[in-house]
Amino acid sequence: MLTVGLLVILDSPSPHVMDRLRAHPAMTVGEVADRWLPVAVEADDDESCREYHDWIAAQPGVAFIDVVHVNFEEPDADSNPSPSP
């Protein structure tokens, strides 16, 4: 699982862009400040993360995207490990 923090730079604040991003189930969208919109994306792998990035970049009103944080989390083989004796 990847969690990516993005800073989406908008051409101008647009509720249409924010609504499209908020409607996407893999994205959590923060509050816009001037032309900056923070977005968190949860992806299964690097390929889907890149697809989300490209999809956001293709949205009308998006000028640029900065990647500000990436967290790689490997799935646990055993989510409830037994304590060592």
C-alpha positions as CSV (number, residue, x, y, z in Angstrom):
1,M,0.0,0.0,0.0
2,L,1.2,3.5,-0.9
3,T,0.0,6.7,0.7
4,V,1.1,9.8,-1.2
5,G,0.7,13.4,-0.2
6,L,0.3,15.7,-3.1
7,L,0.1,19.5,-3.4
8,V,-2.1,20.2,-6.4
9,I,-1.5,23.7,-7.9
10,L,-4.6,25.0,-9.6
11,D,-4.8,27.5,-12.4
12,S,-7.4,29.2,-10.3
13,P,-9.6,27.8,-7.4
14,S,-12.3,25.8,-9.0
15,P,-15.1,23.9,-7.2
16,H,-15.3,21.6,-10.2
17,V,-11.8,20.3,-9.8
18,M,-12.2,19.8,-6.1
19,D,-15.6,18.0,-6.6
20,R,-14.0,15.6,-9.1
21,L,-11.1,14.8,-6.8
22,R,-13.4,14.4,-3.7
23,A,-15.6,12.0,-5.7
24,H,-12.6,9.6,-6.3
25,P,-12.6,6.8,-3.6
26,A,-8.8,6.7,-3.4
27,M,-8.4,10.4,-2.7
28,T,-8.8,12.5,0.4
29,V,-8.9,16.2,-0.4
30,G,-8.1,19.0,2.0
31,E,-9.1,22.7,1.9
32,V,-7.9,24.9,-0.9
33,A,-5.6,27.8,0.1
34,D,-5.1,30.4,-2.6
35,R,-4.2,28.0,-5.6
36,W,-2.9,25.1,-3.5
37,L,-5.0,22.0,-2.8
38,P,-3.6,19.2,-0.6
39,V,-4.6,15.7,-1.7
40,A,-3.8,12.3,-0.1
41,V,-3.9,9.3,-2.4
42,E,-4.0,5.7,-1.3
43,A,-2.8,3.2,-4.0
44,D,-2.2,-0.5,-4.1
45,D,1.1,-0.2,-6.0
46,D,3.4,2.2,-7.9
47,E,1.6,1.7,-11.2
48,S,-1.8,2.7,-9.8
49,C,-0.2,5.6,-8.0
50,R,1.2,6.9,-11.3
51,E,-2.2,6.4,-12.9
52,Y,-3.9,8.5,-10.2
53,H,-1.2,11.2,-10.6
54,D,-1.7,11.3,-14.3
55,W,-5.5,11.4,-13.9
56,I,-5.2,14.4,-11.5
57,A,-2.8,16.2,-13.8
58,A,-5.2,15.8,-16.8
59,Q,-8.1,17.5,-14.9
60,P,-9.0,20.9,-16.3
61,G,-7.8,23.6,-14.0
62,V,-4.8,21.7,-12.6
63,A,-1.5,23.5,-13.4
64,F,1.0,21.3,-11.6
65,I,1.4,18.6,-8.9
66,D,4.1,18.5,-6.3
67,V,4.7,15.2,-4.5
68,V,5.4,16.1,-0.9
69,H,5.3,12.8,0.8
70,V,5.4,9.0,0.0
71,N,4.8,6.3,2.5
72,F,5.4,2.7,1.5
73,E,3.7,0.1,3.7
74,E,4.2,-3.5,3.0
75,P,1.1,-5.7,3.8
76,D,1.6,-7.8,7.0
77,A,1.9,-11.5,6.3
78,D,0.4,-12.0,9.8
79,S,-1.6,-9.1,11.1
80,N,-1.7,-10.7,14.6
81,P,1.7,-12.1,15.4
82,S,2.1,-14.3,18.4
83,P,4.3,-13.1,21.2
84,S,7.7,-14.7,21.4
85,P,8.2,-17.3,24.1
